[in-house]
């Protein structure tokens, strides 16, 4: 999660954030969840077709 993509500014910020989280954890547990939309119904702010097919 912390390594990869060859030293970009984004990677360095992420590494620093993970180091700070480990140093002073605000929560007892940490999890990262990713969800994939299965379907789309209706519209949001007048937009349709947001979920890629």
C-alpha positions as CSV (number, residue, x, y, z in Angstrom):
1,X,0.0,0.0,0.0
2,X,2.8,2.4,0.8
3,X,5.4,1.3,-1.8
4,X,5.3,1.6,-5.6
5,X,5.0,4.1,-8.4
6,X,8.6,5.3,-8.2
7,X,8.9,8.3,-5.8
8,X,6.2,10.7,-7.0
9,X,5.0,13.5,-4.8
10,X,1.7,11.7,-4.2
11,X,3.6,8.6,-3.1
12,X,5.7,10.6,-0.6
13,X,2.6,12.2,0.9
14,X,1.0,8.8,1.2
15,X,4.1,7.3,2.9
16,X,4.1,10.3,5.3
17,X,0.4,9.9,6.1
18,X,0.8,6.2,6.8
19,X,3.9,6.9,9.0
20,X,1.8,9.5,11.0
21,X,-1.1,7.1,11.3
22,X,1.2,4.5,12.8
23,X,2.8,7.0,15.2
24,X,-0.5,8.5,16.5
25,X,-3.4,6.3,15.5
26,X,-6.8,8.0,16.0
27,X,-8.6,4.7,15.8
28,X,-8.0,1.3,17.2
29,X,-8.4,-0.4,13.9
30,X,-7.9,0.6,10.3
31,X,-9.5,-0.7,7.1
32,X,-9.7,0.3,3.5
33,X,-12.8,-0.7,1.6
34,X,-13.4,-0.5,-2.2
35,X,-16.7,-1.0,-3.7
36,X,-17.6,-1.7,-7.4
37,X,-21.0,-0.5,-8.5
38,X,-23.1,-3.3,-10.0
39,X,-25.7,-1.2,-11.7
40,X,-27.1,2.3,-11.9
41,X,-30.7,3.4,-11.5
42,X,-32.0,7.0,-12.0
43,X,-29.9,10.1,-12.1
44,X,-27.7,12.2,-9.7
45,X,-27.5,16.0,-10.1
46,X,-29.1,15.5,-13.6
47,X,-26.3,13.1,-14.7
48,X,-26.8,9.5,-15.9
49,X,-24.3,6.9,-17.1
50,X,-21.8,7.6,-14.3
51,X,-21.1,3.9,-13.7
52,X,-18.9,2.6,-16.5
53,X,-20.2,-0.4,-18.4
